[in-house]
Amino acid sequence: MKGHPGGMEHSLNMLTLSQLLPGSSILDMGAGAGETVRLFRNREYKVRGMDLKPQSEEVEQGDFLQSGFSEELFDGIISQCAFFVSGNVQKALLEACRMLKPGGILMLSDVCPKGQDLGRQAEEAGFLVLYAEDLTTQWKEYYIEAIWRGTADCVPCQVKYNYQMVICRKKE
Ligand SMILES: C[S@@+](CC[C@H](N)C(=O)[O-])C[C@H]1O[C@@H](n2cnc3c(N)ncnc32)[C@H](O)[C@@H]1O
């Protein structure tokens, strides 16, 4: 079972869109089993992963809403399918903005209640949206697969949601 819609292909697409170069420091907020951490490390990025309930040794235990990381530490941050389940998307966005260096890149894909816009929320937190895409079709396939396998506990059991991807730059 993939931890987020689109699996590794989606993660690599986000990395490409970020234009971050190998060697860049990246934090995965809500890294789960560390799939994206390993994937990016194998491409020579310096990646750390944080999760409330780490599922592998590559991921550190911690609450990304109060991570304890210092300001302006990372060149990039990725979060897939985690801000929404944290229960406080706006706080997660503000924390991501705080931890990024000026000009740093946030790669975010997440569930979003219909009528809300992840890009607008990111702008309110101090980001400039570089790219946005609606991935609801991909998410529906993922959701059906999760229900089928009985692993849908991380997926909100409602239907009136979209799944959005935004790539943003922290305003300088
Ligand atoms: C749907 S899973 C996605 C995991 C991973 N991003 C992936 O794509 O495989 C959501 C993850 O977010 C984590 N999470 C939710 N709120 C969190 C918080 N405040 N701090 C750290 N992790 C959190 C959960 O523990 C869970 O592992």
The ligand as a Gaussian input file, in Angstrom:
#p B3LYP/6-31G(d) Opt

LIG

0 1
 C       -1.385000       9.296000       5.176000
 S        0.088000       9.168000       6.133000
 C        1.256000       9.674000       4.894000
 C        2.664000       9.269000       5.232000
 C        3.743000       9.686000       4.207000
 N        3.775000      11.114000       3.976000
 C        3.564000       8.969000       2.911000
 O        3.200000       9.617000       1.924000
 O        3.788000       7.768000       2.861000
 C        0.035000      10.619000       7.205000
 C        1.160000      10.669000       8.216000
 O        1.164000      11.934000       8.866000
 C        1.584000      11.730000      10.196000
 N        1.218000      12.891000      11.011000
 C       -0.015000      13.437000      11.188000
 N        0.037000      14.500000      11.999000
 C        1.356000      14.660000      12.340000
 C        2.069000      15.593000      13.137000
 N        1.440000      16.601000      13.780000
 N        3.395000      15.459000      13.250000
 C        4.044000      14.449000      12.633000
 N        3.430000      13.538000      11.852000
 C        2.095000      13.634000      11.707000
 C        0.874000      10.444000      10.593000
 O        1.484000       9.849000      11.728000
 C        1.029000       9.616000       9.319000
 O        2.201000       8.826000       9.341000

